[in-house]
Amino acid sequence: MSAPIAFRVDDELRHRLELLATATDRPLSYLATEALKQYLDANEWQVKAIHEGLAAADEGRLIDHNDLVKRWEEKRAAAMD
């Protein structure tokens, strides 16, 4: 099922979308929907990761920065040997 949604775009973006629609023989709505899906796929993980990190912090599951840097330095030194 789909539902209509309306939003404004500037003239340049509309023109680009129209050119692509013509070149690909696709409706504007199809291209806009695909672009929105790709944007959400590329960005939703960040919000999820932030919420997971905040939940971990609220539960006291934290990593001390100095310990983290020390472990990184030790791994780096071991890799150079």
N, C-alpha and C positions, 0 to 999 in steps of 0.2 A: 504494500500500500504506500502511496506517496501523498504528500500534502504540499500545497503551494506555499512559497515563501517569497517575500519581496524585499529587496534592498537596493540601494543606489550605488552606482559605480560611476567613475568619472568618464568623460568622453573618450579618452585614450584607451582605457581598459575595455570599454564597450566596443570600440573599433577593432582592437586586437582580437577580442572574442568573436566578433563577426567575421573577421578574416579567417580565423582558424575554423570556424563553423563551415564557412564556404569551402575552404581547402579540404576539409575532411568529410564534407557532406553529412555533418551531424547538426542536430538542433542546438541552439544556444543553451537551452536548459540542460541538455546532456553534458555538454562541456563544463558548465558551471557546477553541476553536481559532481562530476569526476574530479574537478579541481578541489572542491570542498572536501571530498573524501580523502584525497591525497594529503591535503593540509592537515586534516584531523589525524590521519594515520601517522604523519610525521611528528605531530606535536602532543598528542594525548599522553604519550608515555612519560613526558616530563612532569605533568601534573600528578600522574599516578606515583611516580618516583618521589616527588616532593611529599605527598601525603604519607607514603610508606616511611620515608625518613623521619617525618614529624611524629608518626606513631611510634617508631622505634625509640626516638628520643624521649617521648612521654613515658615509655616503658623502662627507661634507663639504659637502653642498649646504645651506648655511645663509644666512640673510639677516640682515645686521647691523641691529639695531633702530634705531640712529641714522640709518642710510641710509634705512630704510623711513619713518621719521617725516619726514625731510627731503623725500623724494619726495611724501609725502602733503601736506605743507605747501605745496610748490610747485604741486601740482595744485589745491589749494584756492585759492591766491592767483590762479592763472591763471583759474579758474572765476569769480572775483569781478570780474575785469577786463572 
